[in-house]
Amino acid sequence: MHILQALFECFGYQRKDNYHFEDKQLKAFWMQPPITSDKMCKDALPKIFISELMPERFSADFKNIVQTATAQVVASPIERMRGFSAKAKSGDTEAKKQLVEEGVAFLSCEAPWARPRIADYETLRKESEYAAWTLMFGFSINHFTVSAHLMNSFKDIHGLNHHIEKELKIPMNASGGLTKGTPDLKLEQSSTLAAQIPVLFQDGLKTLPYAFVEFAFRYTLEGKKDDGMWHSYFQGFVTNNADKIFESTNLR
């Protein structure tokens, strides 16, 4: 978690808020992109939501599998990336290129531990779908979010959900309802179910849910206008919404 935070800080992001998911034993925060008061939403870098499992309350077998995997990670690229970041801020274009390339590689590579066995995956999944997904995919990004409130084709998220589910025939995550959140919370969200892909374990092939698309309809803050400006909209997250969005990657 701290590695991902440091990675995005190299790109000028700032940590915001803290969230706790009791049932899933997760903690999380989000990273705000470098932003100015006159920045349009369409010109801003994406927000980043970072979460981490708290393994203390799980079984001994569960914790042993997690510890065996994470013990294999003995080095971090962060100090090197911080060096690139410092040089990039001073105008070094080659360092900026290296920073971007390493950041992309880190977020798109396979898990930094050995390929697991199916039995280990299933042991984790019985107690935490989140942990099982992470064992297989590591630090990979598991979803991207579309800003539904900035779309011209739909006035609200309900029309968008209907179009995706009924017209495009794309399976949606119905956990907690198709739409999570309310206008009073300043945030309504929905998501597709994660696409399924074949994944090679040490001892066989298994089809697993990998990544999905989320849709967020962010309402304007008190006294603000629906003008497309970044600071005009609620930019945080709602724990109850996110709790159900996590289930988009559950095995089905």
Residue pairs with C-beta under 8 A, 6 or more apart in sequence:
1 27
1 50
1 51
1 52
3 76
3 78
3 139
4 48
4 50
4 139
5 15
5 29
5 31
5 50
6 78
6 81
6 82
7 77
7 78
7 81
7 103
7 106
7 107
8 31
8 48
9 15
9 31
10 78
10 81
10 82
10 84
10 85
10 99
10 103
11 33
11 34
11 45
11 85
11 99
11 103
12 33
12 34
13 31
13 32
13 33
13 34
13 45
13 48
14 31
14 32
15 29
15 30
15 31
15 32
16 29
16 30
16 31
16 32
16 236
17 29
17 30
17 236
17 237
18 27
18 28
18 29
19 27
19 28
19 29
19 237
19 239
19 242
20 26
20 27
20 28
20 239
21 27
21 28
21 51
21 239
21 242
21 243
21 246
23 243
24 128
24 130
24 243
24 246
25 53
25 54
25 55
25 56
25 57
25 58
25 128
26 51
26 52
26 53
26 54
26 130
26 246
27 51
27 52
27 54
28 49
28 50
28 51
28 52
28 237
28 242
29 49
29 50
30 47
30 48
30 49
30 50
30 236
30 237
31 47
31 48
31 49
31 50
32 47
32 235
33 44
33 45
33 46
33 47
33 48
34 45
35 44
35 230
35 231
37 231
38 229
39 229
39 230
39 231
40 228
40 229
40 230
41 147
41 150
41 228
41 229
41 230
41 233
42 150
42 228
44 230
46 144
46 145
47 145
47 235
49 237
49 242
51 130
51 246
53 66
53 128
53 130
53 131
53 134
55 62
55 63
55 66
55 131
58 66
58 127
58 128
58 131
59 127
61 123
62 123
62 124
62 127
62 128
62 131
65 116
65 120
65 123
65 124
65 135
66 124
66 131
66 135
69 111
69 113
69 114
69 116
69 135
70 113
72 112
72 113
72 114
73 112
73 113
77 102
77 106
80 102
81 99
81 102
81 103
83 95
84 95
84 96
84 98
84 99
84 102
85 95
85 99
87 95
87 96
88 95
88 96
88 99
106 139
107 139
107 140
107 141
108 140
108 141
109 138
109 139
109 140
110 137
110 138
111 134
111 135
111 136
111 137
111 138
111 139
111 140
112 138
112 139
113 138
114 202
115 200
115 201
115 202
116 135
116 136
116 201
116 202
117 201
117 202
117 203
118 201
118 202
118 203
118 204
118 206
119 203
120 135
121 132
121 135
121 136
121 201
121 206
122 132
124 131
124 132
124 135
125 131
125 132
125 251
129 246
129 247
129 249
129 250
129 251
130 246
130 249
132 251
133 142
133 208
133 209
133 249
136 199
136 208
137 210
140 211
141 211
142 194
142 210
142 211
142 212
142 249
143 191
143 194
143 211
143 212
143 213
143 214
143 245
143 248
144 213
144 214
145 213
145 214
145 215
145 216
146 213
146 214
146 215
146 216
147 216
147 218
148 154
148 157
148 160
148 215
148 216
148 217
149 216
149 217
149 218
149 219
149 226
149 233
150 228
151 160
153 160
154 160
154 163
156 188
156 217
157 179
157 188
157 189
157 190
157 215
157 217
158 179
160 190
160 215
160 217
161 172
161 178
161 179
161 190
161 215
164 170
164 172
164 192
164 215
165 171
165 172
165 178
170 192
171 192
171 193
172 178
172 190
172 191
172 192
172 193
173 190
173 191
173 192
173 193
173 212
173 244
173 245
173 247
173 248
175 244
175 247
176 240
176 241
176 243
176 244
177 244
178 190
179 188
179 189
179 190
180 188
180 189
180 190
180 238
180 240
180 241
180 244
180 245
181 187
181 188
181 189
181 238
181 240
181 241
182 188
183 219
185 238
185 241
186 218
186 219
186 221
186 233
186 234
187 216
187 217
187 218
187 219
187 234
187 236
187 237
187 238
187 241
188 216
188 217
188 219
188 241
189 214
189 215
189 216
189 217
189 238
189 241
189 242
189 245
190 214
190 215
191 212
191 213
191 214
191 215
191 245
191 248
192 212
192 213
192 214
192 248
193 209
193 212
193 248
193 252
194 209
194 210
194 211
194 212
194 248
194 249
195 209
195 210
195 211
195 212
196 207
196 208
196 209
196 210
197 207
197 208
197 210
198 205
198 206
198 207
199 205
199 206
199 207
199 208
199 210
208 251
209 248
209 249
209 250
209 251
209 252
210 249
211 249
212 248
212 249
214 245
214 248
218 233
218 234
218 235
219 233
219 234
220 226
220 232
220 233
220 234
221 231
221 232
221 233
221 234
224 231
224 232
224 233
225 232
226 232
